[in-house]
Amino acid sequence: MSAPSALLREPAGAGRDLNAQALRADARRESLRLLALLSPSLFLVFAIIIVPIGWLFWLSLFDEAGAFSTSNYARFFEQASYIKTFVTTFKVAFIVTGACVLLGYPLAYMLSQLPRRAASICLIFVILPFWTSVLVRTYAWLVILQRKGLINSWLIDLGVISQPLSLANNLSGVVIGMTHILLPFLVLPLYASMKTIDTDCLRAGMNLGASPAATFRQIFLPLSLPGLASGVVIVFVLCLGFFVTPALMGGGKVIMWAMRMEQTTSLYSNWGAGAALGVVLLGVTLALLGLFQWLLGARATGVWSQR
């Protein structure tokens, strides 16, 4: 290699290094500016989420005498009532989520097929329950479902039944009340997802000879699954922490996890055990959400690999 060519190449390599260093410094400055902009939000999240959860976990590690102990977690395996309450909570959550899917998917599909003006009017009736307190709606369902309520009175007057049906103060009443309250949380994200589906894809499927049922099953349903998944997660998580409706509609027969925490802290004044209940519920919920996300990711990977 001649000397002139070496002199020409060395400044070019040095220029590239200087350019790369300048780009990295610019990227660091941009990251710092972004962190400065996000710092108020991060501080708020830390103050209202991370700190309370950490305090809850710390509190759960002390027994009633104030000594450091894991007895609050050991009682989950020692007392059958804890396991029964835990199973009841997830049983109700799965039933209510399934009921919301069965009722909400056809409703969201109908809304997505309506003209924009008609869909907007119908959405008002979906959002309307949010304008009323959960407590008021729960008491309204008690009036409707109790043994001398509207439904039993109408059925007896019509001669359909001779004895009142047991629709309240049991699991059925809890499921009905919670389904009514949580149904909009599934319909709204599902409707938003359905409205983004390109109708040209449906027309293309029908032009290729697919029946309406096949078009819905092979095109519309898979494209609406992200919205359905979002609604299912929202409803399921809200079910796990529900308190008012199970406490009133269950009549003391359906004890869920939130009710157990309230009894432990207010009735028995055992804050450590109540905190342990909250930590266990939080851990199981996060584990289920992680499993759900992994299943969705595995399914999406499988679909794309088949394509």
Buried (B, 14 or more C-beta within 10 A) or exposed (E): EEEEEEEEEEEEEEEEEEEEEEEEEEEEEEEEEEEEEEEEEEEEEEEEEEEEEEEBBEBBBBBBEEEEBEBBBEBBEEEEEBEEBBEBBBBBBEBBBBBBBEBBBEBBBEBBEEEEEEBEEBBEEBEEBEEEEBEEBBBEBBEBBBEEBEBBBEBBEEEEEEEBBEBBBBBBBBBBBBBBBBBBBBBBBBBBBBBEBEEEEBEEBEEEEBEEEEBBEEBBEEBBBBBBBBBBBBBBBBBBBBBBBBBBBBBEEBBBBBBBBBBBBEEEEBBBBBBBBBBBBBEBBEEBEEEBEEEBEEEEEEEEEEE
